[in-house]
Amino acid sequence: MESENNLDAQQSESPTPNFENTPTLQIISTGVAKIKAELGKVIVGQQDLIDSLIIGIIANGHCLIEGVPGIAKTLSAKLLAQSIQVDFSRIQFTPDLMPSDILGTSVFNQKTANFDFKAGPIFTNIVLIDEINRAPAKTQSALFEVMAERQITIDGSTYPMADPFIVLATQNPIEQEGTYRLPEAQLDRFLFKIEIDYPDLADEVTILQQHNVRRTNQTEVVQGILTANDVLEMQRLAKEVTIEDSVVEYIAKIVNQTRNNPLLFLGASPRASISILDAAKARAAMVGRDFVIPEDVKFVALPALRHRVIVSPEKEMEGLTPDFVVKEMIESIEVPR
């Protein structure tokens, strides 16, 4: 990526202190390398997707993956969860899905004459929600509390989620029949919206070659190499990455600009600012730094903002997209030195 090239150039031009022996770099960089090695056994290309998903895990944020069918959205999310030895569940969203099918329900126990709570599939560490936009608003609303507060409240009782708790969701932007637009309040709870496209020719040739020689199920190739405690430690260490006040102000300016841009009908909330800050810290740690630079912010700003802003109706009719507006806006803001 261009941003990655700029990052490498900046690091080579200005010498920085050596942090190779710090626990932050050792634990996070080693963990990231292990995950990429496992996913690389099956997933060809899609480096932006893999990097963004790993940043989401380290930043303890939920990710929404959007792309046409057949480009490894579900497979990538499933294999990422498989590379981490934690509880995992997959929920296929359908129009007839009810909130109780996700959260659980109270069942009458004849022996005790009381209602016992039977937990639903949301009670896990990593949950994959396939085709999330196929469920109606009533079912989507069941995710609001658990995504924001990592707990659910049923019949007056509160049930916390186990740590870590990450939601990975997929959706198809092309097919409209039988789908529902996700509520803005729910979209705002996703750290990233990751948009992926078709592989290039070289990657597709590699995909075909690997498929031709593979004799086992591709999901059996990936092994669990990190534990829940490993992930929690990576998340804790990422929070200790330092960020200068000038870079914090840079993040605030970007988000504030979304609220004052005439091309946008809806700007981003302070939750977006926090998401960018947390994701920038995770990205810095992932590439081997214990401090954030503006390039980290640029890398995470687009996936952190594209689902949180709405283009004004008249500009949308002209073909303007959130990605175009956000990119132009980021480039117009002066980068701190």
N, C-alpha and C positions, 0 to 999 in steps of 0.2 A: 504493500500500500504506500501511497505517497507520503502519508503522515508518518509511517514507520521509517521511510527513507530520511525524512526530515529529522526524525528523532535520532537516528543513527549518526547523521551528520553533526547534529548539535552536540551529541555526547563525545564525538571524536575531536571536535574543535575546542571544547572547553573541558579541561580535566576536572574530574570530580573526586571526592574522597573515596577510598576503597572500603566498601561495606561487605566484602565477600564473606567475612566471618560472622556477620550478624545472624541471629536466629531467623529473623524475618526473611532474608534472602534465601537461606539454606532450606528452610522448611517449605516455603511457598514455591520457590523455583523448582525444587525437587518434586514436589507434589504435582505441579503443573506439567512438568516433563513426563512424569509417569502417566498422567491422564491422556496427554496427547499421543504418547506412544501406544497406549491401548486403543484409542479411537482410530489411530492411523492404520491399525490392522484391517479395518473395515471401511472407514469413511475416506473417500478420495477427494482432495480439494476442500472446499467449504471452510477455509481457514478463518475467515471473519466470523462465521457461525460458531465454530469451536471456541475461538478466543472470547467471543461475547458470552457464550454459555459459561465458560470457566470464570470470567469476570463476575457474572451473575452469582455463581456459587460462592466465590470468595467475598463478594459484597453482600451476601445474604439477601439477594433480591430475586423476585420472580421474573420470568422471561416469557414473552409471547413471540412465537416463531411463525412468520407468515411466508407462504410461497405456494406455488402450484403443486399439484400432486406428483409424487414420484421423485422428489429431489432430496430425500433422506431427512425430512423434518422430524418425523416421529422416530425414525431409526437413530438419529443423532442424539435426541433427548433420552431415548431408552438406553443407549449404550453408555452415555455419560453417567446416568444413574447406576448402571451395571458396574461401572469402573469404581464406584464407591460402595463399600460394604455397609449399606444402610437399608432400612425398610423402604420398599418401593411399591407403588400401586399405579395402575393405569385406569382411567375412566373415559369411556367413549361417550361423548355428549350426543344426545339425540333429542328431538323435539318433545318426546313424552317423558323425559327424565324429570324427576321430582327432587326438591331440596333434600328430602329424607334419604333419597338414594345416594346422596353424596355425604351428608353429615352424619346420618344415623337416625335412630328413632327410639322411643321408649316402648318397651314390650312388657306386657303384664305377666308377672311371675306368679303362677297359681300356688306354688309352694309357700311363698312368703307373703302373698297377697299385696305385693308392691310392684311398682313399675321399675324395671331395670333398663338402663340405657345400653343399647347395642350400637357400638361405634360403626360409622360408615368408612368407606375407603379413603376419605380425606385424612384419616388418622394414620399418617405415615411420615417418613422423612422427606422423600422426593415423590411428588405426585405428577404424573403425566396426564394432562387433559387433552385428549385428541379431538380435534374439530370443535373447539370451544364455542364457536359462533353458531352451533346447531341447536343450542338449548335456549329457551325463551327467557325473558327478563326475570320471571319468578325464580327460575333455577339459578340464573347468574347472580341474583342478589344473595343467594346462600353463601357465595364466596367472599362477599364484602368484608365481613368481620374476620374470617380466618386468614385472608391475605394481608390485611392491615395490622391485625393485632395478634395473629397466630394463636387464636383461641376461638371456640364457638360457644354460644349460649343457647341451651335448649331447656325448656320447662323450668326456667329460673336458675338452672345450674350451669356453671362455666367449666369447660373442659379445655385445658391448654394443650397445644401441640408439643411434641417432642422436638428437641433441637438436634440437627438443623431441620428446618422445614422450608422447602422450596417448591413452588409451583412452576412447572414447565408446560406451556400450552401451545397448541398448533391451530392454525386456521388457514383456509384456502381463500384467497382474495378474489378469485375468478367466479366460482360457483355462487350464485345468489339464491337459487330456489331452496327453500327449507332452511335458510340461515337467518340469523338475527344480528343486528348491529349491537356490539358490546356497549353497555352504558359507559359514559365518560368517567363516572366514579370508579368503575372497575378497571378501566384502562389505566387510570392514574395510579393504580396499585401495582402495576408492572414496572419493574426497574427499567427493562429494555423491551422494545419491539424490534425484533431482528427480521429483516427482510432478506430473503435469499433468492437466487436466480439459478438458471440452468448451469451445469458445469460447462467449461470450455471443451474444445475438441480433444485436446491432449488428455484431460481428466476423464472424459467419457471413454476414450480408448482404454485407459487404465482400468476403469470400472468393468468394462467388458472382459478384459484379459483376466482380472481377478475372479470374476464370476465364472469364467470358463474353466479355471483350474481348481476352484474351491470345491472341496468334497464334504465339508461339514456346514452346519447351520452357522451363518455369519454371527449370530448373537452368542454362539458358544465360544467364539475366539477371544472375546474380551473378558478379562478377569478382573475381579475386585481387588484393587491395589491400595485403596485408602479406606480408613475407617471413619466413623462419625466423629471421633475425637480428633482425627487429623484435620478434618474439614473445619471443626470448631476452632482449632488452634490457628489455622490459616486465616479464618475470619477475624480472630482476635488480633493477630499480628498485623493484618492489613489496616486495621483501625489505627495502629500506632505509626503508620506512614505519615511523615510530616508534610505540611502544605503551607506555603507562605501566604501572608495576608493579601499580597497582590494577586495571587492566583485565586484565592477565595473571592476577591472582588471581581475578578474576571468571570467567574461562574455566575455571580449575582448579576452582572451586567448582561450576560447572555440571556438569562431567564427573564430579567426585567424587560429586555428588548422585545420579547415575545408578547408582552402585555401592551406595548406601545407601537407595534407594527401595524400599519394600516392594511396590510394584506391579510392579517389574521383576525378572525372573529373571536377566537378564544385563545388566551395565552396560557402559559404554564404556571403551576402553583409552586409554593415553597417546597412541596414534596419533590418537585422536579430538581430544585437546587440541591437538596440533600442527596437525591439519587445520583446526580452528576458528581458530587463531591465523593460519595462512597465508592462509586464505580471508578473514578479517576485514581483514588488510592489503591484500589484492587488492581487496576491496570499497571500502575507504577510498580507495585510489588511483583506482579506477574512477569514483567520484563526485566526485573533485576535492580530496581531502585527503591530506596526507602524515603524518597521525597517525590512530590508531584510536580510535573512541569506542564506548561500550557498544552503541549502536544497530547498529553494524557486526557486533558479536558476536551480537546477537539475530537479525539478518537471516540469518546463515549457520549458526547453531546447529542449527536444525531439520533442514535438508537434510544437515547433517554428522553428525547423531546418529540420525535415524529408522531407519537400516538397521544401526546398531551396537548397538541395545538390543533386548531380547526381553521382552515382557510376560509375567508369570507365567501359567501355564496356566489357573488358575481365573479370573483377571481377563480373560484373552483370551476365555474362554467367555461372559463377561458382556458382551462387545462392546467392551472397552477396546482402544484402538489405541496404538501407539508415539507417534504424533503428539500425541494428547491428553495422554499422560503427560509428554512432553518439554515441550510448551507450558506445562502447569500448573507443572512444575518450574522452568522458566525464570522465570516470573512470580513464583514464591515466593522467589527469591533477590534480595537487595538489590542494586540497581544502584549502582555506584561513582559518586561525584560529583567 
